[in-house]
Amino acid sequence: MKFGDGENMAAPTNRIDGIDFWRGVALLMIFIDHVPENIFQRVTQQNFGFSDAAELFVFLSGVSVALAYGTRFFNGETVGAVRALLRRAFTLYWVQILISLLIVGIFVGAAALWHEDDLLEDADTVVSSPLQTTVAILALLHQLENANILPLYIVLLLVTPLLLALARRDDRLMLAASAGIYLAARAFSLNLSTWPVEGTWFFNPFAWQLIFAIGIVAGRRLRRGGIGYDARLFAGCLAVVAIGAVVRTDALGYASGLWQHVHDVLDCGKTDLGVARLVHFLALAYVVYHSGLTGLMRRTRAFLPLCLIGRYGLPVFATGTVLSAIGELVETRSEDFSHTLAFGAAIVFGGILMHYLVARGLAAWRDKSRAQQSMTNRARALPMAVPLFLRKSPSILWSGTSRGVSDIWPFPKSYRRVAVVQSGRDRRDEDRHRSLDVSS
């Protein structure tokens, strides 16, 4: 099956397109929620429940890690899996640094161009103490408002080997340890500090690691045949989703102030992953998975473009973060536009189109690289297909033996040796690892 359907899994080596699709949805919702106020913000996930796209993004990150690296980890390739995780974390790190410095540069340049010091609100620390703040950005201790989720993901990747080591013994052991850390973080206000501006991380990694760990378990279940269906559990989750929608929308406008009153009572905080947010998201994920919604979306024209966006999640996310910062700058000039609604819609549509074009360009580049690599491999393999009497080698070694052809079928001339091609087993292993690396 594909992620989101209540059917059987596809072959383990197949990429699960449902994960790409929902990651693409999450990326677009994150972008829409962060650009200047627009009408599309009224239809994103945060308007119909207690959770939003951040939970979906982190959960799918855990699922992807289990599929991309967990299989290698549990099959005895522990060192290789850990190295791959560290490489991925380093990639996220330099992308985070690049995004942060680029956004600071954009705001500083715009402030100088338009002579508006108010634009330096997010960059004033950099301007007043450039060396100190640059060091803090490099250490992930200073995070801009719209660029604070990748540091969380980096920390989660660094602790993934520990989570996988616990999961190797038992998934329940890993979940118990993760839940214990979550409860301790909530009880003792554990969080990482920021510097030089005093404060804490917006996404508390001690709390958010729980939903990441749950995603790892979900990914492992997908490999074993999917997540089981229980009618009573499904009914309960559906009730949670329905109640969340009623409360969040103020009963569709018939109970003004309902959401604000409930928000003050329930634990809905985002920084520490409030219990209401966690429960709502898990209920929503279970309902979507077993409702067959992904299968229905697969029949629409939007499915493949969103899959493409989700497949190249990191570069697309970086693009969206920079675009949202540019949108904030453009919003400061909104008085120059007579139609604010149309202006906001244009920003959103332009941003979504840019997301797709970036993903499309990367896909075309990757396809071209693979085609060139395939041609190179064929060129290297061509001499092996030439008849023996046409080869310019004095002795050709057969795979699995050290005897030359001249010992088996003598020729009047001797031939030079050529290397034996890679064994089929090694090729299959490499193909399997590439096909499982879904956290692009």
MOZI-V194825 format. One line per field, one symbol per residue. burial: # if it has 16 or more other C-alpha atoms within 10 Angstrom, else .. A space follows every 50 residues. Layout:
burial->???
//
This chain:
burial->#######.##.#..########################..#..####### #######################....#..##..##.##..##.###.## #.##.###.##.......##.#####......##.###.#####.##### ####.###.##.#####...#..##..##.###.##...##..##....# #######################..##......#..##.########### #......##...#...##.#.###.###############...##..... ..#############################............#..##.. ##.#######.##........................#..#..###.... ...###........#..#.............##..####.
//
